[in-house]
């Protein structure tokens, strides 16, 4: 089992010293990866199911934050949880992601994408909310095409994106496409994870049976079911028995979030978790 940790700028803040300290602590404790979430725009009345999102929540750009994290660490892998893919142009995003990967020495390896749940956010980004799933599917294809393309250029003609003879450099470290994990709690997300993803990271308030059926769907539609990574949210209070149960369900990675923003207490929480599971 691998263990990641999430840094939410709305909760912990966007202060550079706080982010740097958190990232260094996570690396020193032995966490495999650090994840950051994304919202590109909020507005009064925004809600995801029962959860209201105050418009002043400081959602910092996750890729900018991860570049900063890469500069103050040396080993920890970089992830998004989730990057709202329909609201990014994939030609621009391909270069941004490859650049982060190059600058981090090949650590931008846990890109997790979603389609978003706020209609107002889609409108602000100039995207038809009803088409965001198809747009995300197409964007995944464009990203991989650009990362694989050489000096002769690549072309694409889709519903949302089209170009001819385009080159995108630098390439990700190793010259291969970056892994793309798919987040989301819907059946469509599970199907997308299997059909187009390298991993599945479901969220949401799902029952155990719903989670089981969605992971089965992701595996059933996967090109290589055995290599499909399965990431789940956990907590710093979880026991070894909790993790063993997740492993029986096929989970390969657990991502946790500290429950306090006070640096000393947060560091102790992370260290206690790391000691419990033999990280480091």
N, C-alpha and C positions, 0 to 999 in steps of 0.2 A: 504494500500500500504506500502511495506517495501522499504527502501532506503539503497543501498550499495554504496561504493566508491572504485575506482580503483587506485592502486599505480603502476605506470610503472617505473621500474628502468632505462630504456633508457631515460626517460624524467626527472624524479626526482633524479636519481642517486642511487647508492647502498651504500651510506654512512650510517653507522648505526645510527648516531644521527638524520639524516634527516628522515629515515624510522621510527624510534621510535617516533619522534615528530609528524609525520604525523599520525601514528596509534593512539597515545594518543589524538590528536586533533579530529580525527574522532570519537573516542569513547566518548569523552566529549561532542561533538556536538550532539550525539544521533544516529549516523549512525548504522544501524543493522549489517553491514558486511564490510569487506575489501577484495578486490580481487587483485591477482597478475597474470600477463600473463606469458607465457613461450615460449622461443625458445631454443632448446638444442644446435644448431649449425647454424651459418650463413656463408655466403661465398660471394665473389664478384659477383655482378649481381643478387643477390636474389631479387625477386619481388613478391608481392602479388597483383594481378591485376595491377593497375597503380602505386602502392606505392612501391618505392625502399626501401630496408632495408640495410643500410650501415653495412658492416660486423663487425664494431667496436662497434655496439650498445651493451651496457652492460646489457644483459638480465640475471639477477641473478636467481638462482634456486628458483622457487616460494615456494616450501615446506620448504626449509631452511629459507627463509625470513619469512614465516608464523609462523614457530616455534619461531623465534626471536620476531615477533609481539606478539605472545601469552605470551611471558615472560614479556613484558612491558605493557600489558593491562589485563583486567579482564573480560570483557563482550562481546566484539565485536566478531562476527562470522568470520570464516576464509574461504576464497574461492579462487578458481583459475579461471582465465578467459582468455584462457583455458589452461589446462594441456594437452599436446600432448600425448595422451594415447598410440598410437602404438609404441612410442619410449621408453617405459618403460616396463620392464618385470613385469607382474602382481604379481608374487610371492614376489618379492622384494618390489614392490609398496604397496601391501597390508599391509606389516609390517610398512613401512614408514608412511603411512596415519594413521594407527591405533595408532602409537606412537605419532604423532602430536596431534591426538584427545585426547589421555590420558594426555599428558603433558599440553594441553590447557584446560583441564577440560571439554571436550566434545564440543569443538567449531569448529572442522574441519567438518562443516556440509554443505558447499556449494562448494564441489568439482564439477567443471565443466570441462568436457573433450571434446577434439576435435581430429581430425585426421591429421591436418596439411595440408599445401598447397604448401610446398617447396620441390620439388623432391630431391634437393641436401641435404637437411636436413635429409630426409629419408635414402639416401645412406650413409651419415655419421653415422647414427645410425644402419646401417646394416639391414635396412628394405626395402623390395620391395614396392615402392610407390603405385603400383597398388593394393596391398593387404591390405593397411593400414586400410580400413574400416572393412574388415572381421576380421583383427587382433584386432581392437578395440572392436568389438562385443564380441569376445572370451575373451578378457581381462576383460570386465565387468563381464562376467559369472565367471571367475576365482576369481576376487576380492570378489564377494559376497559369493562364495563357501568357500573360506578360512576364511572369517570373521564369517561365520556360523558354521564352523567345530569345533568339540570338540577334546578331547584327543585321540580318536580312529583314527583320521586322515581322510582326504578326498582325493579322487582321481579324476583325470581329464584326458581325452584323446581327444584332439582336433587337428585341422589342424596345429596350431602354438605352442601350449603348452601342455605338458603332464607330469603327475607325479602321484605317488601312495602313499597313506597313509601319507600325509603331514599335519603337524599341524602348525598353525600360531598364535602365541600369542605375545604381548597382544592383546585383543580384543578392538574394539572401546568402548567408555564409554556407558554403558547400555546394552552391549552384543549384539547389533543389527548391521546390515550392515550400513555403512555410506550411506547417500543419494548420488546419482550420477546424476548430471544434464548433459545435452548434449548441446554443443555449435556447431555453424556452420550455414552457410547460404544456404546449399544445401537441396534438397528434401530428400536425403539420411540421412542427419542430423536430419531433422524433423521426419522422420520415425524411426530412431534410438532412438530419445528422447521419442517417444510414446511407442515403443516396449520394450525398455530396461532402460529408464531413469525415474527419479523422477521429472525432470523438463527440460524445454527447454529454451535455452539462445541463440537466433539467433543473428548473426552479419551481416556484409556485407552490400552492397549498394542495398537493395531490395526495390521494390516499395511497396506501401501500400497493393495492391492486392496480391502480392507475399507473403508478410508477413501473410496476412489473410489466404491464402490457405495453407501455411506451418503449421501454428498453428492448423488449422482445421485437417490437416493430422496427426500431432502429437497427437491430442486428439482422432482422429478416430482409431489410432493404439494403444492407451494407455490401460493398464490393468484397470486403474481407472481414467477416464478422469477428474473427478472433483477434484482429488488430485494432478494433474499434475501442478507444479508451472511454471509460465511463466515470465521470466526475460528479460528485454530489456535495452539497453543503453539509457541514457538520457544526459542532460547537466545541469550544475549548474545554467544556465540562464533560465531553463524551468519554466513555470508558473503553477499555480494551474489548469488552464484550460487544459494545455498540459497533466498533470498527470491524470486529470479526463477523458480525451479522451483515454489515454492508459488503464485506468481501464475499460472503456467500451469495449475495445478490449480483455479483459481477463487478462491483465498484473497484476502480483502480486508483482513484485519487479522491481525497477529502479536502475541502477548502473550509477553513474556519475563520471566524472574525472575533477579535477581542471585544469584551463587553464594556470596557472602560477606556476613556480617552486620556486618563491621567498616566503620564509616561512611566512612572515607577511601577504602579500597579499593573499596567498593561504588559510591561516587560516581565514581571513576575508571572503573570498568567501564561505568557508564551513560553517561558522557561519551564514552568511546571508541566505544561503539555508536552514539550520536547522531551523532558525527562521520562514522562510516563510511557512514551512510545519510542524511546531510544533514538531520537533524531540526533543529527550532528555527527 
